[in-house]
Every structure is written in C-alpha cells, then in structure tokens.
Amino acid sequence: MSERFRSIHHHRMLRVAAATPPASVGDAVANAQAAIALARQAHEQAVDLVVFPELNLTSYAIDDLHLQSAMQSATLAALEAVRAASAELRPVLLVGAALVRNGRLYNCAVAIARGRVLGVVPKTFLANYREYYEKRWFASGMGLTGLDIHIGDERVPFGTDLIFAADDLPHFVFHAEICEDYWAPTPPSTSGALAGALVCCNLSASNVVIGKSRERMMLSASQSARAICAYVYSAAGPGESTTDLAWDGQGSVHELGELLASSSRFARAPELLVADVDCERLIQERLRNGTFNDAARALGSPELGTRRVSFAHRPDFADVGLRRAIRRFPFVPNTPDKLDEDCFEAFNIQVEGIAKRLQAVGAERLVIGVSGGLDSTHALIVAAKALDRLGRPRSDILGITMPGFATSEGTKDNAWALMRALGCEAEEIDIRPAATRMLADMGHPFGRGEPVYDVTFENVQAGLRTDYLFRIANQRGGLVVGTGDLSELALGWCTYGVGDQMSHYAVNAGVPKTLIQFLIRWAIGTDQYDAETDRVLEAILGTEISPELVPGEQLQSTESKIGPYALNDFFAHYVIRHGLAPSKIAFLAWHAWQDVSAGRWPIGYPEEAKTAYDLATIKHWLERFLFRFFQISQFKRSAIPNGPKVSAGGALSPRGDWRAPSDGTAKVWLDELAVNGP
C-alpha cells in the first residue's frame, strides 16, 4: 500500500486541535510557555491547526489589568515567544491576545505559522451584558477591513476581512472568530465560510454556568451545519480568575452538524483535543447546496471583499493514522438514543407513505409477495401498521407466498407464520408448474428436464411472481406493495420490470438493507406487535440472505455474489450522499473495518456478524460496486415506482436525489481507484 494513499492530506482531510492550556491570572510568560508546550504536543501528533482560547496569552478575566501598559508590553513579548517557537513546528497556531492599534485595544485572534505572524483578526461583537464588560476595555473590530498592524518588526494584515489559506494544500482554508461572535445573530464565520473557509475557529473564554456547555455545543453544531464547515471551539479552562466566575475548558470539533470530538471539562491538566476533519466532504456538500451559493450572493459575495492570507504549510503526506471515528454503518445511528429516534422516524415515514397512497387510490387491499426474507417481512409489518393507523382490519392485506424451485421449508414456514401472526389474509401459489411451462415454451433446457440454472431460469421465477401479484391486484382491487430496498437498487440486484424492482408503491426503496435489519429489531424492542409476531421476526433476522432461485444442497448466498451488504451500504452512502472519490471511500472503509475489536457497532448488532475486512477485500468489492452502480444498474433506477425517501444519507429516485444517464460508464471511478487507491 502506498504511503500517500494512507495520508489524510492525500484525501483532503485536516488534523485540527482545540487546546486547553493551564491559564493564569495575567502571567503572560507562563501563558506563552503553556501555549508553546501544547503546540509542541500538536506537532508530535501531526496536527495542522491548533485553536487556543480567547486571550490565552494575557488571560481573559483580568479586568482593568488589560489597560495597563506593562501588561500590553508583556503580551507582545509572549506573542514573540510563541512566534519564535513556532518556526520548527508543523501546526498553524491561533492564539488569543489583546493588542493595541491606533490608540485602541483589540481582543484578537493571531494566526502564526512556522515563525511568521500571518494576520490578526479583532473580535467583532463585544459581550457587554450580565457578567460581561468587554466594552470597558476593548474596541470592536466591526467594519475594520483592509488594514494592517505592526507586530515586532513586521506589518501584518489586520481586520475582520481575513481568511487564511495554505498555498500548497488547497483544502486548508480557515477563518477565526472570537467567543461572542458566534452568539451573535450574524456570526462573522458565516461570511468567512461563504468566502471559502472550510474550517471555522472560535477562540473563546466563556465562563461556565449550568447548561452553558449544551448551549455551546448547540451553537457549534448549528453553525457547522448552516455554514457547511468544520467548527473548532476552544474555551478557557481552570486557572483563570474565579473572583466572580468559573471556567471549564470545553473544547469541541464539529463537522456538518456532527460532533467529531469533545474534551474533558474542569480538568486540571492541559488538554489537546485532536480530530481529523474531512474537507472534501465539505466541498462536495457545498457543491450540492445551491442555497449556500445564493446566501453568498445575498451577502454581496463575501469572497470579493475578503483578503486571503496565504502561507506555506509544507505537508509531507506521511501516514499519520486517522483521528476520526468512521461509522461502519453510516445509515444506522450507533448510540441508543439516536438509534431509537431514527428507527421511529424511518418506520413511521414508511407507514405514512403507504397509508397515504392507499387512501389516494382507494384500493380495497394491499397485495404483498411474502418470501420470509428481510425485505418482504419489513414491507408486511409496515403495511400492517399502516392499516392499524387507518382504522382498517389487517385482513385488508393479502399476503401471497410463492415457493419456487429452491424455496426452503424454513423461509416458507416463516412467511406463513408471519402472515398468520399479523392476521392478514394469506395464500400460497406454487409457481413451479407455470415456470416449467414457460421455460418449455421458450425452448429452455430446463423445460426438457435438464438441470440448467442460468439467469433466464432465475428471472422466469422472479417475473412470474410479479405477474401473479399484479394480476391478483387487478382481480381484487388491490395495490401491489414493493419489497425491494435501497441497497438492491444501488447494486442493480433486482430484475428489471419485475421482482423487487417493480410495484405500485416501493415502500422500501429509500431504506438500505443494513437499516432494515435494525428497523425490524426496533419493532421487536418497542413492542409494536405481539409476542408471536416478535418470535417470527427473530427467526427471520437469523436467516441467511438468499434469493432462493437455484436448487441445490448449498444455499444460494446473495452476499457471496455481490459482496457483504455492510460494505455495499458503506460504499453507497459515500457515493450517493457525498460523491467522494473511490480511493477516499476505500481509505475510510479500511479504517472503519480493519479492526472489529474496536467499538462503533450499532446497538444490538449480533456478535456472530462482526466481521473484519482487509484492504484487498474492500478493494475487490468496491470495484464490483462501482461497476454495478455506475455502469449496469441505472436503467433500473430510472424506472422505479414511487416510494418515500427515508434516510438523509440519500435516495435513488430519478425524481429526487439521484439523476444519471442509463448508458454511462464506470471507467472514471475505476480508473481513479486504480491510480490513487491502495
């Protein structure tokens, strides 16, 4: 494996840190030493950008001491010490200092890189209510653009119009704001993000009171989601004056509304909170979000009024690991509260979808082919709940099981047991005589008694099942409920015009296979049905996924042909939702799946299913996924029936999330993986 493939910079990621140094009550020398010590730790951990708390070089809670000449001189000396120490260090440092310019004192964020002060950003919004008196000491930076400031022997850019960009690492673009700035209705970081910053930083003091940590998290999460950025937040910690206030040292890193890492609070020891942010994900999200561009225009195109301060970062593209938890099941929440909440929403989206369609068409019944597998099981229990909600009897569901040449007794028994437990009307149609006759009429060898089990043999069975469902729906005033899921649509693992691809309403089309398993588990765990139904659902969850089309002693395993659904859903998420390059997807999958002893398993995931995948296996199945997804399956997706979008991770309806030519090629994606992948 090439070292470049293993580098986070190769995959347009950055390593950021929120630093919580021990504070003092105005000892600038000690504060500088504390900052330098953490900067050196950050260097050893290959951090690219370190965000320190507000006024960390002077201390925040020193009140009128900010206005003492001696303190102002000590601040410049401390800043010089940090600048000098940074010369041989990798990270860009954002430190807080009170600096004098043109007869005014400003609360500033100072950007320092490799022995150079890049620029100084003054605080825009000064807190001056309740316990805050910042206007007593500081001038606001509001409206200060195009200026500079004398630092040591250099004049450097000064103003609220600065963003900082590495000229040798295009995705390393960041913006700085200070504490109260993001409590304001119009945070400066909004303009910074619209001007191109991918990482927004907040140097904060922020004393702690009950509930404030939640408010900070909410603001950081919402700003990272709204501005489509990463947001690094660092608050002052213990050591600041507790004359009237206290400090907890909260640090956090958010990305697109998601918390990547959070620090301990009230810790006496210095802390460096490190996380890798995915700038490519942010870039791709901005490309997809037209509102982001409209917002830039509405604000007068901030990029045109922003100074971009360039610097040389000198990345070495070394393998520094990955400081970011990658969810193995991106469609499935991995915490109990989120899992319960998301399963509740997904299940009820589907219930509402089929209930509305049933009302709209005035159908007498729902018709479902019940195989005893995961997808038809889930469609059936959703349909049952929809009829409950409409106040209609479950006998208005007609479940039909249609055994073929390879249907096992176990799955057929499960299908019957489930239909009986739910109380729907149930029938069985043996499709073997009709399939044999059709194959004979076609001149297929199987029609002459020869054991030829080709794709025609398989699709005749799938097609007949669909024919029966539609004709029975015609006969009995019914609406055919589809069972095919998002994973099958992504892979094209469905027969065109029949089988899992066609129905009157594709209730599962927005739900990936991995999520369906958890939705069924959620239904069991939340007592949606009775004990007998739960018993059957447990049995179905324990059954091997198989189309059961080819007879023989060995079970026909779907995943042995198309790859593990766990990997395929991982690939689908990053292709559909984020449009990431295949080499990046392989990199993320490798970090997610190489060590199954680590956490990140969704609650309730069975031990026997916990499998590790090495890089060769990941690459093998990713190549096949890319070929199936981009080259051979789109024509099936272009003709799918209606069905509700369920997951924010994306959907494949040609009327919604995914529009693509049916005659495209996978070459671009396969070539990218071959050139840049492992």
Secondary structure, DSSP 4 states (H G I P E B T S, - for coil): --TTTT-TTTTTEEEEEEEE----SS-HHHHHHHHHHHHHHHHHTT-SEEEPPTTTTT-STTGGGGG-HHHHHHHHHHHHHHHHHGGG-SSEEEEEEEEEETTEEEEEEEEEETTEEEEEEE-SSPP-STT--GGGT----TT--SEEEEETTEEEEESSSEEEEETTSTT-EEEEEEGGGGTSSS-HHHHHHHTT-SEEEEEE-----TTHHHHHHHHHHHHHHHTTSEEEEEE--TTS--SS------EEEEETTEEEEE--SS-SS-EEEEEEEEHHHHHHHHHH-HHHHHHHHHTT-GGGG-EEEEE------------SPPPS-TTS-SSHHHHHHHHHHHHHHHHHHHHHHHHHHT-SEEEEE--SSHHHHHHHHHHHHHHHHHT--GGGEEEEE---TT--HHHHHHHHHHHHHHT-EEEE---HHHHHHHHHHTT-GGGGT-----HHHHHHHHHHHHHHHHHHHHHHTEEEBP---HHHHHHT-S-TTSTTT--SB-TTTTS-HHHHHHHHHHHHHTT-S-HHHHHHHHHHHTSPP----S-SSS---HHHHH--HHHHHHHHHHHHTT---HHHHHHHHHHHHS-TTSS-PPTT--GGG-----HHHHHHHHHHHHHIIIIISHHHHTT--------TT----TTTT----TT--SHHHHHHHHHH--
